[in-house]
Amino acid sequence: MKASIMEFPVSKASAKRSRTKRWLVHYPRALPAGIFVLVAAITILSIFAIERSEAQRATAQLHSRTTAIASALERRANASSAYLRAGAALLASLEVVEAGRFRRFVSELRLDADYRGAEGIGWAQVVRPSQIGAFNELLAATAPLPAQLYPVPSGQQPYSVPVTYLQPDTERNRRALGFDMYSESVRRAAMDEAERSARPTASGKVVLRQEGSGEEPGFLIYMPVFEAVGGGRQLRGFIYSPFNANDFLSSALELEDAGSYGVSLYSGSADEANLLARTYSQVEQERQRHTETVNIANAPFVLQVSQANPDVLSGLSMATIIFGLLVASLLMLVVRMLTQQAIEDEASIHWFAEQASIRNSLTRELNHRVKNTLANVLSIIALTRRRADDVTSFADGLDGRIRALSATHDLLTKSDWGTTPIRSVVSAELLPYEQGTEHVVEIEGPDIALAPNDALSLGLAMHELATNAAKYGALSQTGGKVEISWTLLDDDLVKVTWKESGGPPVAPDRGRGFGTDLIERIVANELRNPVKLDFDPAGVRCELTIPVRQPSEFAMRANKAEMRSAKPED
């Protein structure tokens, strides 16, 4: 019971190994290629997962960076709004906003880095149609260059809001003095909203008057200033800050660096027509883009942060590709080596199995041959004993016939018990007589090979005829001649002819001897064809009809290397 329990897992493991080996043998090229493809597929999936993870990480970083930049923009706008609120409170308390006092107010603000990105702080008072002349006189007295209200009101608007003062006093800012901001729709909408909400309000996309003939976009933040009139309040003007959009965005990015990201700022909606500023040239393709709405001074702005599509895979993906290719190549090489070994093992197993089959067949064949030989020997002994007069003649006759069988056996052994040429059998039996000079032995015929049993029978017949000729016939005296020839009767039969001449005359009344009985009984029986034996006075003539059979050929020394090279197809 214990032995059977232990044998089960062993046999199961052996069966598993056998199945694996069959796969290796049957698919010697497909299996390594399949493993390579499998590892390559796993590598591709890994790269896909890595790139997807990298994309998710990049998306999270992009969202985080967008939020940080939006916060920086809002901080810049809130700082400007705070200054404008303070200025509005001061200007509302003054009866007259004089140029000198406004200049001192701006200088005392000591604008720090939080106000960077703005062109400065300006004052734009409300000028009604009846006050245009007085306003032009004010500009003439306070402006460093000649200026007046422009464009001239058409009479369709209730009042004008021209730039009255703008600090710091720079060449750019002087270009804006006298410009009626209320005459332009975008600025007018922002001022109306600021008056309604009484809060700092940013305009949409405009081109500042400071740009002159330039086209760089910008925007303005307006803070209304009111004065008390009869228990109510009346709009007095606006304290405002003009912003160049590129400068404003750059100042905000000093607080939160954009790094490798591209940043775009839009007024209202993310359309190219509303683009205010961009920190990089727009690329044709972008890997990721995140958009967020930013509230700048009571007005919606759109911030868009994007990252260009990379030309190559990430470093981790490249390392995965290299590692995957190395692993796939190594596995394919190992499997190929295992496949080769399995094929060689399979060829060796087939070779050993075939050799075992050959040995078994040869053993059976040898048993059959031995039985036939022993039967022939017994027949020879029986005939020799009946014909012998004494022990010496019995021993001599038996010795010669056994030697004839031995000589033919030697030929069969050299041919691995395959087919044996007729010429070899005849020459082996007549060798002692061919070397003499007193008589002639002629052997002639085509190359025809006989099966082992038939070769033994022919050898025995040649021995008896040669012995008889040496005692009584052509080989017994000088000048005798023996001719042995053979011809094919058809594909399956060959006729062997023995013909003697030049010897003593053959007595017509001679009795039957042992050779006659041996040839006509044993040889004819083995050849399964009658033997024609003619005792002509001129010389003995014998004709044997022998079948040409194709025996089984046994590869005793098969070429193992050739068998190994016989690989199965994929």
C-alpha positions in Angstrom: 0.0 0.0 0.0 2.8 2.4 0.9 4.7 1.6 -2.3 1.6 2.4 -4.5 1.0 5.7 -2.6 4.6 6.7 -3.4 4.4 5.7 -7.0 1.3 7.7 -7.8 2.9 11.2 -7.5 6.0 10.0 -9.3 4.0 8.6 -12.2 1.9 11.8 -12.3 5.0 14.0 -12.4 6.5 11.8 -15.1 3.3 12.1 -17.2 3.5 15.8 -16.8 7.1 15.9 -17.9 6.2 13.7 -20.8 3.4 16.1 -21.9 5.8 19.0 -21.7 8.4 17.2 -23.7 5.8 16.4 -26.4 5.0 20.0 -26.7 8.7 20.8 -27.0 9.2 18.2 -29.7 6.0 18.8 -31.7 6.4 22.6 -31.7 10.2 23.2 -31.7 9.9 26.7 -33.3 6.4 27.7 -32.4 6.8 27.3 -28.7 9.9 29.6 -28.3 8.2 32.1 -30.6 5.0 31.8 -28.5 6.9 32.4 -25.3 8.6 35.5 -26.8 5.3 36.9 -28.0 3.8 36.2 -24.5 6.6 38.0 -22.7 6.4 40.8 -25.3 2.6 41.1 -24.7 3.2 41.2 -20.9 5.8 43.9 -21.5 3.4 45.9 -23.6 0.7 45.7 -21.0 3.1 46.7 -18.4 4.2 49.7 -20.5 0.5 50.6 -21.0 -0.1 50.4 -17.3 3.0 52.5 -16.5 2.1 55.1 -19.1 -1.5 55.2 -17.8 -0.2 55.7 -14.3 2.2 58.4 -15.5 -0.7 60.1 -17.3 -2.8 60.0 -14.1 0.1 61.3 -12.1 0.6 64.0 -14.7 -3.1 64.9 -14.6 -3.0 65.2 -10.8 0.1 67.4 -11.0 -1.5 69.5 -13.7 -4.6 70.0 -11.6 -2.5 71.0 -8.6 -0.4 73.4 -10.7 -3.5 75.0 -12.2 -5.0 75.6 -8.8 -1.8 77.1 -7.5 -1.4 79.4 -10.5 -5.1 80.4 -10.2 -4.5 81.3 -6.6 -1.5 83.4 -7.5 -3.6 85.3 -10.0 -6.3 85.9 -7.5 -3.7 87.1 -5.0 -2.3 89.6 -7.5 -5.8 90.9 -8.3 -6.9 91.1 -4.7 -3.8 93.1 -3.8 -4.6 95.6 -6.6 -8.2 95.7 -5.5 -7.2 96.4 -1.9 -5.2 99.4 -3.0 -8.1 100.6 -5.1 -10.5 100.3 -2.2 -8.2 102.3 0.0 -7.8 105.0 -2.7 -11.6 105.1 -3.2 -12.1 105.7 0.5 -9.6 108.6 0.5 -10.9 110.2 -2.7 -14.5 110.1 -1.5 -13.5 112.2 1.5 -12.0 115.0 -0.6 -14.0 117.8 -2.0 -11.7 118.3 -4.9 -9.3 115.7 -6.3 -6.2 117.7 -7.1 -3.3 116.4 -9.1 -0.7 117.1 -6.4 -2.7 115.4 -3.7 -3.4 112.3 -5.9 0.3 112.1 -6.8 1.2 112.2 -3.1 -1.4 109.6 -2.4 0.0 107.2 -4.9 3.6 107.8 -3.7 2.6 107.2 -0.1 1.1 103.9 -1.0 4.6 102.6 -1.5 3.5 100.0 -4.0 5.5 96.8 -3.2 5.9 93.6 -5.2 2.3 92.6 -4.7 1.3 95.3 -7.1 3.6 94.2 -9.9 2.0 93.6 -13.3 0.0 96.9 -13.2 0.8 100.0 -15.2 0.0 102.1 -12.1 -3.1 103.7 -10.5 -5.2 106.3 -12.2 -8.1 108.7 -11.5 -11.0 109.1 -14.0 -13.6 111.6 -13.0 -17.2 111.7 -14.3 -17.5 114.6 -16.9 -21.0 115.5 -17.9 -21.6 117.4 -21.2 -21.7 120.8 -19.5 -18.3 120.1 -17.8 -16.3 119.2 -20.9 -14.8 122.7 -21.2 -13.8 122.9 -17.5 -12.2 119.4 -17.8 -10.1 120.4 -20.8 -8.9 123.4 -18.9 -7.9 121.1 -16.0 -6.0 118.8 -18.4 -4.2 121.8 -19.9 -3.1 122.9 -16.4 -2.1 119.5 -15.0 -1.1 117.3 -17.9 2.6 117.3 -18.7 1.7 117.3 -22.4 -1.1 119.0 -24.2 -4.2 116.9 -23.9 -8.0 117.1 -24.0 -11.0 114.8 -23.7 -11.3 112.3 -26.7 -13.1 111.0 -28.5 -15.6 113.9 -28.4 -18.9 112.7 -26.9 -21.6 112.1 -29.5 -24.3 113.1 -27.1 -25.8 109.6 -26.8 -24.0 108.8 -23.5 -25.0 110.5 -20.2 -21.4 111.4 -19.3 -17.8 110.7 -20.0 -15.2 109.1 -17.8 -11.8 110.4 -19.2 -8.4 109.6 -17.8 -7.6 112.5 -15.5 -4.5 111.5 -13.6 -2.3 108.4 -14.0 0.7 107.6 -11.9 3.5 106.9 -12.2 4.1 109.6 -14.7 5.7 107.7 -17.6 5.7 108.1 -21.3 3.4 105.2 -21.7 0.9 106.5 -19.2 0.8 110.0 -20.7 -0.7 108.5 -23.9 -3.9 107.6 -22.0 -4.6 111.1 -20.5 -7.9 112.5 -21.7 -9.2 109.2 -23.2 -12.9 108.8 -22.5 -13.0 105.2 -21.3 -16.8 105.3 -21.1 -16.9 105.6 -24.9 -15.7 102.0 -25.4 -18.1 99.2 -24.8 -15.9 96.8 -22.9 -14.7 99.4 -20.4 -18.2 100.9 -20.1 -19.7 97.5 -19.2 -17.0 97.0 -16.4 -17.6 100.5 -15.0 -21.4 100.1 -15.0 -21.0 96.8 -13.1 -18.5 98.4 -10.7 -21.0 101.3 -10.1 -23.8 98.8 -9.5 -21.9 96.5 -7.1 -19.7 99.2 -5.6 -16.8 96.7 -5.8 -13.6 96.5 -7.8 -14.6 95.1 -11.2 -12.3 94.0 -14.0 -13.0 94.6 -17.6 -12.8 92.2 -20.5 -10.0 92.0 -23.1 -8.9 95.5 -24.3 -5.9 97.1 -25.7 -4.6 99.8 -23.3 -4.2 103.3 -24.6 -0.6 103.1 -23.3 0.2 100.6 -26.1 -0.2 103.3 -28.7 -0.2 101.5 -32.0 0.6 98.1 -30.4 -1.8 95.3 -30.0 -0.8 93.6 -26.7 -4.0 92.9 -24.8 -4.7 93.9 -21.3 -7.6 94.7 -18.9 -8.5 97.3 -16.2 -9.9 97.1 -12.7 -12.3 99.8 -11.7 -13.3 101.0 -8.2 -16.2 103.6 -8.1 -15.9 106.7 -6.0 -19.2 108.3 -4.8 -20.1 111.6 -3.2 -23.1 112.4 -1.0 -25.8 114.4 -2.7 -29.1 115.4 -1.0 -29.2 112.3 1.3 -28.1 110.0 -1.5 -25.0 109.3 -3.4 -23.7 110.2 -6.8 -21.0 108.7 -8.9 -17.9 111.0 -8.8 -15.5 108.9 -10.9 -13.3 105.8 -10.8 -10.0 105.0 -9.3 -8.5 102.2 -11.5 -5.5 100.2 -12.5 -4.6 99.3 -16.0 -2.9 95.9 -16.6 -0.8 94.6 -19.4 -2.0 90.9 -19.5 1.5 89.4 -20.2 3.0 91.4 -17.3 0.2 90.5 -15.0 0.5 86.8 -15.8 4.3 86.9 -15.5 4.1 88.5 -12.1 1.7 85.9 -10.9 3.9 83.1 -12.1 6.7 84.6 -10.0 4.7 83.4 -7.1 3.9 79.9 -8.6 6.4 78.8 -11.2 4.7 77.1 -14.2 7.7 74.8 -14.8 7.3 72.9 -18.0 3.6 73.7 -18.3 2.1 76.1 -20.7 -0.3 78.7 -19.2 -3.0 80.6 -21.1 -5.3 83.3 -19.7 -8.6 84.1 -21.3 -11.2 86.8 -20.6 -14.6 85.2 -20.3 -14.4 82.0 -22.3 -11.4 79.9 -23.5 -11.6 81.1 -27.1 -8.6 82.3 -29.1 -10.5 85.6 -29.6 -10.5 86.1 -25.8 -6.8 85.2 -25.3 -5.1 87.7 -23.0 -1.7 86.1 -22.4 0.2 82.8 -23.0 3.6 81.7 -21.7 4.5 79.5 -24.6 3.8 79.0 -28.3 0.7 76.9 -28.8 1.7 73.4 -30.0 -0.3 71.3 -32.4 -0.8 68.5 -30.0 -1.0 68.5 -26.2 -1.0 65.5 -23.9 -3.1 67.1 -21.2 -5.0 70.3 -20.6 -6.8 71.6 -17.6 -9.1 74.6 -17.4 -10.2 76.5 -14.4 -12.3 79.6 -13.9 -10.6 82.4 -11.9 -12.4 85.3 -10.3 -10.4 88.4 -10.8 -12.0 91.5 -9.4 -15.6 90.4 -9.7 -15.1 89.2 -13.3 -14.7 85.6 -14.6 -11.3 84.8 -16.3 -10.4 81.4 -17.6 -7.0 79.9 -16.8 -5.8 77.0 -19.0 -2.7 75.0 -18.1 -1.4 72.3 -20.5 1.6 70.1 -21.1 3.1 69.3 -24.5 2.9 65.7 -25.7 6.2 64.0 -25.1 8.0 62.5 -28.1 9.3 59.5 -26.2 8.1 57.1 -23.5 8.8 57.7 -19.8 12.1 56.4 -18.4 10.4 53.6 -16.5 8.7 52.5 -19.7 11.9 52.5 -21.6 13.6 50.4 -18.8 10.6 48.0 -18.9 11.0 47.6 -22.7 14.7 46.8 -22.4 14.2 44.4 -19.5 11.2 42.7 -21.2 13.2 42.2 -24.4 16.1 40.8 -22.5 13.8 38.4 -20.5 11.9 37.4 -23.7 15.2 36.7 -25.6 16.6 34.8 -22.7 13.5 32.7 -22.2 13.3 32.0 -26.0 16.9 30.9 -26.0 16.4 28.6 -23.0 13.2 27.1 -24.4 15.0 26.6 -27.7 17.8 24.8 -26.0 15.3 22.7 -24.1 13.4 22.0 -27.3 16.7 20.9 -29.0 17.5 18.7 -26.1 14.0 17.2 -26.1 14.2 16.5 -29.8 17.6 14.8 -29.3 16.1 12.8 -26.4 13.1 11.8 -28.5 15.4 10.7 -31.4 17.5 8.7 -28.9 14.4 7.0 -27.5 13.2 6.2 -31.0 16.7 4.9 -31.9 16.9 2.7 -28.9 13.4 1.4 -29.4 14.1 0.6 -33.0 17.4 -1.1 -32.1 15.5 -3.1 -29.5 12.9 -4.1 -32.1 15.8 -5.0 -34.5 17.4 -7.2 -31.8 14.1 -8.9 -31.1 13.5 -9.5 -34.8 17.1 -10.7 -35.3 16.7 -13.0 -32.3 13.6 -14.5 -33.8 15.3 -14.7 -37.2 18.4 -16.3 -35.7 16.3 -18.9 -33.9 14.6 -19.7 -37.3 18.0 -19.8 -39.0 19.5 -22.1 -36.3 16.5 -24.4 -36.5 16.9 -24.6 -40.3 20.6 -25.1 -40.1 20.3 -27.8 -37.4 17.6 -29.5 -39.5 20.0 -29.4 -42.5 22.8 -30.8 -40.3 20.6 -33.6 -39.0 19.6 -34.5 -42.6 23.3 -34.4 -43.6 24.3 -36.6 -40.7 21.5 -39.1 -41.5 22.4 -39.3 -45.2 26.1 -39.4 -44.5 25.6 -42.2 -42.0 23.6 -44.3 -44.4 26.2 -43.9 -47.1 29.4 -44.3 -45.0 31.2 -47.6 -44.9 33.3 -46.7 -41.8 33.7 -44.0 -39.2 36.6 -42.3 -41.0 34.6 -41.8 -44.2 31.6 -40.7 -42.2 33.7 -38.1 -40.3 35.4 -36.9 -43.5 32.1 -36.5 -45.4 30.4 -34.8 -42.5 33.4 -32.5 -41.9 33.4 -31.2 -45.5 29.7 -30.5 -45.5 29.7 -28.7 -42.2 32.6 -26.6 -43.4 30.6 -25.7 -46.5 27.7 -24.5 -44.3 30.3 -22.6 -42.2 31.7 -20.8 -45.2 28.3 -19.7 -46.3 27.5 -18.6 -42.7 30.6 -16.5 -42.7 29.3 -14.7 -45.8 25.9 -14.2 -44.2 27.5 -12.9 -41.0 29.5 -10.3 -42.9 26.3 -9.1 -44.6 24.6 -8.9 -41.2 22.3 -11.7 -42.4 21.1 -9.6 -45.3 21.2 -10.5 -48.9 24.4 -12.3 -50.2 25.6 -12.1 -53.9 25.6 -15.4 -55.8 29.2 -14.8 -56.9 30.3 -14.6 -53.3 28.7 -17.9 -52.4 30.0 -19.8 -55.5 33.6 -18.3 -55.0 33.6 -19.3 -51.3 32.9 -22.9 -52.2 35.2 -23.2 -55.2 38.1 -21.1 -53.8 40.4 -24.2 -53.3 39.9 -25.2 -56.9 40.1 -21.7 -58.5 43.7 -21.4 -57.3 45.0 -24.5 -59.0 46.5 -24.6 -62.5 45.6 -28.1 -63.5 41.9 -27.3 -64.2 39.7 -24.3 -65.1 36.9 -22.8 -63.0 34.8 -20.2 -64.8 32.2 -18.2 -62.8 30.0 -15.8 -64.8 26.7 -14.1 -64.1 25.0 -10.7 -63.3 25.0 -9.2 -59.8 22.2 -10.9 -58.0 21.8 -11.3 -54.3 20.0 -14.1 -52.5 18.2 -14.3 -49.2 20.0 -16.0 -46.3 18.3 -19.4 -46.5 18.6 -19.5 -50.3 22.3 -18.6 -50.0 22.9 -21.5 -47.5 21.1 -24.0 -49.9 23.1 -22.8 -52.9 26.4 -23.0 -50.9 25.6 -26.6 -49.8 24.7 -27.6 -53.4 28.0 -26.0 -54.7 29.9 -27.9 -52.1 28.4 -31.2 -53.0 28.9 -30.6 -56.8 32.5 -29.5 -56.2 33.3 -32.4 -54.0 31.8 -34.8 -56.5 33.8 -33.2 -59.3 37.0 -33.4 -57.3 36.5 -37.1 -56.7 35.0 -38.3 -59.9 34.5 -35.5 -62.3 36.2 -32.6 -64.1 38.2 -31.5 -61.1 39.7 -34.9 -60.6 42.2 -34.7 -63.5 44.3 -32.3 -65.4 42.5 -30.3 -68.1 39.1 -30.5 -66.5 36.8 -27.5 -66.6 33.8 -26.4 -64.5 31.5 -23.5 -65.6 29.1 -21.9 -63.2 26.7 -19.3 -64.7 23.4 -17.8 -63.7 20.7 -15.8 -65.5 17.5 -14.2 -64.4 14.4 -16.0 -65.6 12.2 -13.2 -64.4 12.1 -10.7 -61.5 11.6 -13.4 -59.0 13.7 -16.4 -60.3 17.3 -17.0 -61.2 18.7 -20.1 -62.8 22.1 -21.3 -61.7 23.8 -23.8 -64.1 26.7 -26.1 -63.1 28.5 -27.7 -66.1 31.5 -30.0 -66.2 33.7 -30.9 -69.1 37.1 -32.4 -69.8 36.8 -34.9 -67.0 36.5 -38.7 -67.0 33.4 -40.1 -68.7 30.5 -40.4 -66.5 29.3 -44.0 -66.2 25.6 -44.3 -67.3 24.9 -47.0 -64.7 26.4 -45.2 -61.7 24.3 -45.5 -58.6 22.8 -42.7 -56.5 25.2 -41.2 -54.1 24.9 -39.0 -51.1 25.4 -35.7 -53.1 22.6 -36.6 -55.4 20.2 -37.2 -52.5 21.4 -34.1 -50.7 20.8 -31.9 -53.7 17.6 -33.4 -54.9 16.0 -33.7 -51.4 17.4 -31.1 -49.0 18.4 -28.3 -51.5 15.3 -28.7 -53.6 13.1 -28.6 -50.6 14.7 -25.5 -49.2 14.6 -23.7 -52.6 11.0 -24.8 -53.2 11.9 -25.5 -56.8 12.9 -28.7 -58.5 16.6 -29.4 -59.2 17.6 -30.8 -62.6 20.6 -33.0 -62.2 21.9 -34.7 -65.5 24.8 -37.2 -65.5 25.8 -36.7 -69.1 28.8 -38.9 -70.2 30.6 -35.7 -71.2 30.2 -34.2 -67.7 27.7 -33.6 -64.9 25.2 -30.9 -65.6 23.0 -29.4 -62.8 20.4 -26.6 -63.0 19.0 -25.0 -59.8 16.1 -22.6 -59.9 16.4 -20.2 -57.0 13.8 -17.6 -55.9 15.0 -14.0 -55.7 13.4 -12.9 -52.4 13.8 -9.6 -50.6 14.4 -10.4 -46.9 13.8 -7.9 -44.1 16.9 -5.7 -43.7 18.0 -5.0 -40.2 20.0 -1.8 -39.4 22.5 -3.3 -37.0 24.6 -0.2 -37.1 22.1 2.5 -37.9 23.5 6.0 -38.1 22.4 7.6 -34.9 23.3 11.0 -36.0 21.0 10.7 -39.0 18.2 9.6 -36.8 18.7 12.6 -34.5 18.6 14.9 -37.5 15.1 13.7 -38.4 13.3 16.4 -36.5 9.5 16.7 -36.5 7.9 19.5 -38.4 6.4 22.4 -36.5 
